[in-house]
Amino acid sequence: MRSAVRALAALTLSGVVSGAGMLACARPDNSLSGSVSELFPLEVSRVEILRNAEALQVSYFRNNDLDVDLVVRLTVSTEGLELRPGAKVNLAGTTPSGVARATVVHLNAGEPARVFAPVEKGDLQLESGGNPGEQTRGDFSMSFKKGEGYGAGRSLEGTFSSEARDAGFGP
């Protein structure tokens, strides 16, 4: 009888532990976090993903009464790299032509746009998709260079999931 009780207790405990592990692995589809939350709220209402031959752009929006704030817009230049699921993209530094690999902008309605300090270190990884018309899912993490500039010395992390739309160069 004792061994049956111990076995049941062990199964229950392992179920609780594995259930907690499953909860820890779950992540929201579209979320932002990091120390930039000290500058502005990171709540997100919707995410838009745009893609063309030159860049991937992930925009996080928040409904703010009658206005819509652009909480964060991350633009990643794809020059010189193959953006595909599973590959990590280094967000720091510049492209082969000298353009910043990643730029981040924040824009509250009625205020000027704020361009963040350069990315000191960070990466982006697609879990799926990445091309126009594909369900695109991924995450990123970055820190901004210390010193001058909006968000300097702070961090930003995010997850995203939405259908990528074509941001081609139309007429």
C-alpha positions as CSV (number, residue, x, y, z in Angstrom):
1,M,0.0,0.0,0.0
2,R,2.8,2.4,0.9
3,S,4.5,1.8,-2.4
4,A,1.3,2.5,-4.3
5,V,0.9,5.8,-2.4
6,R,4.5,6.7,-3.2
7,A,4.0,5.8,-6.8
8,L,0.9,7.9,-7.0
9,A,2.6,10.8,-5.2
10,A,5.6,10.5,-7.6
11,L,3.3,10.6,-10.7
12,T,1.3,13.5,-9.3
13,L,4.5,15.4,-8.6
14,S,6.0,14.7,-12.0
15,G,2.7,15.8,-13.6
16,V,2.8,19.1,-11.6
17,V,6.5,19.6,-12.5
18,S,6.0,18.8,-16.2
19,G,2.9,20.9,-16.3
20,A,4.8,23.8,-14.8
21,G,7.5,23.2,-17.4
22,M,5.0,23.3,-20.1
23,L,3.6,26.6,-18.8
24,A,7.1,28.1,-18.6
25,C,7.7,27.2,-22.3
26,A,4.5,28.8,-23.5
27,R,4.9,32.3,-24.8
28,P,2.5,34.8,-26.1
29,D,2.3,35.3,-29.8
30,N,2.8,39.0,-29.8
31,S,4.5,40.5,-26.9
32,L,7.2,43.0,-25.9
33,S,9.3,43.2,-22.7
34,G,12.6,44.7,-21.5
35,S,13.9,47.7,-19.7
36,V,12.6,50.1,-22.3
37,S,9.3,49.7,-20.4
38,E,10.7,52.4,-18.1
39,L,10.3,54.8,-21.1
40,F,6.8,53.8,-22.3
41,P,4.2,51.1,-21.9
42,L,4.9,47.8,-23.9
43,E,1.2,46.7,-24.2
44,V,0.4,45.4,-27.7
45,S,-3.0,45.4,-29.5
46,R,-1.8,44.0,-32.9
47,V,1.3,43.2,-34.9
48,E,2.0,43.8,-38.6
49,I,4.8,42.1,-40.5
50,L,6.0,43.5,-43.8
51,R,8.6,41.9,-46.1
52,N,10.3,42.8,-49.3
53,A,13.6,42.0,-51.0
54,E,15.5,44.5,-48.7
55,A,14.0,44.1,-45.2
56,L,11.8,42.5,-42.7
57,Q,9.7,44.9,-40.6
58,V,7.8,44.0,-37.5
59,S,5.5,46.7,-36.1
60,Y,3.7,46.5,-32.7
61,F,0.7,48.8,-32.3
62,R,-1.4,49.7,-29.2
63,N,-4.9,51.1,-29.2
64,N,-4.7,54.3,-27.0
65,D,-8.3,55.6,-26.7
66,L,-8.9,57.4,-30.0
67,D,-5.3,57.1,-31.2
68,V,-3.1,54.2,-32.2
69,D,0.5,54.2,-30.9
70,L,3.4,52.6,-32.7
71,V,4.9,51.0,-29.7
72,V,7.9,49.6,-31.5
73,R,8.9,49.1,-35.2
74,L,11.8,46.8,-35.7
75,T,13.3,47.0,-39.2
76,V,15.9,44.4,-40.2
77,S,17.9,44.9,-43.3
78,T,18.3,41.6,-45.1
79,E,21.2,42.6,-47.3
80,G,23.9,39.9,-47.4
81,L,21.9,37.3,-45.4
82,E,19.3,34.6,-46.0
83,L,16.4,35.1,-43.8
84,R,14.9,31.6,-43.1
85,P,13.3,29.7,-40.2
86,G,15.8,28.4,-37.7
87,A,18.7,30.8,-38.6
88,K,19.7,33.4,-36.1
89,V,20.2,36.9,-37.5
90,N,22.7,39.1,-35.7
91,L,21.0,42.5,-35.2
92,A,24.1,44.4,-34.2
93,G,26.4,46.2,-36.6
94,T,25.9,47.1,-40.3
95,T,25.2,45.4,-43.6
96,P,27.9,45.0,-46.2
97,S,27.0,48.4,-47.7
98,G,27.2,50.1,-44.2
99,V,23.5,50.4,-43.3
100,A,22.5,49.5,-39.8
101,R,21.4,45.9,-39.7
102,A,18.5,46.8,-37.4
103,T,16.7,50.0,-36.5
104,V,14.0,50.5,-33.8
105,V,11.5,53.4,-33.7
106,H,8.8,54.4,-31.2
107,L,6.0,56.8,-32.0
108,N,3.2,57.8,-29.6
109,A,0.3,59.6,-31.4
110,G,0.9,63.3,-31.3
111,E,4.6,63.1,-30.5
112,P,7.7,63.0,-32.6
113,A,9.1,59.7,-33.7
114,R,12.0,58.5,-31.5
115,V,14.7,56.5,-33.1
116,F,16.6,54.2,-30.7
117,A,20.3,54.2,-30.1
118,P,22.2,51.6,-32.2
119,V,21.8,47.9,-31.3
120,E,24.9,46.8,-29.3
121,K,24.0,43.1,-29.4
122,G,21.0,41.0,-30.2
123,D,19.5,38.5,-32.5
124,L,16.3,37.6,-34.3
125,Q,15.1,34.1,-35.1
126,L,12.2,33.0,-37.3
127,E,10.3,29.9,-36.2
128,S,8.3,29.8,-39.4
129,G,7.5,31.8,-42.5
130,G,9.3,35.0,-43.4
131,N,8.0,35.6,-46.9
132,P,4.9,37.5,-48.1
133,G,1.7,35.5,-47.7
134,E,3.3,33.1,-45.1
135,Q,2.3,32.9,-41.4
136,T,5.4,34.3,-39.8
137,R,6.4,33.6,-36.3
138,G,9.6,34.4,-34.4
139,D,11.3,36.3,-31.6
140,F,14.1,38.8,-31.0
141,S,16.2,40.1,-28.2
142,M,18.5,43.1,-28.2
143,S,20.3,45.7,-26.1
144,F,21.1,49.2,-27.2
145,K,24.5,50.9,-26.9
146,K,25.1,53.0,-23.8
147,G,25.7,56.7,-24.1
148,E,23.5,59.1,-26.1
149,G,20.3,58.3,-27.9
150,Y,16.8,57.2,-27.0
151,G,16.8,53.9,-25.1
152,A,20.6,53.9,-24.7
153,G,21.7,51.1,-22.4
154,R,18.3,49.5,-22.3
155,S,17.0,46.1,-23.5
156,L,14.1,45.0,-25.7
157,E,12.7,41.5,-26.4
158,G,9.7,40.5,-28.4
159,T,7.7,37.7,-30.0
160,F,5.7,38.0,-33.1
161,S,3.2,36.0,-35.1
162,S,1.2,37.2,-38.1
163,E,0.9,36.8,-41.8
164,A,3.7,38.6,-43.6
165,R,2.4,41.1,-46.1
166,D,4.3,42.2,-49.3
167,A,6.0,45.5,-48.8
168,G,7.2,45.5,-52.4
169,F,8.1,48.6,-54.4
170,G,4.9,49.2,-56.3
171,P,4.3,51.9,-58.9
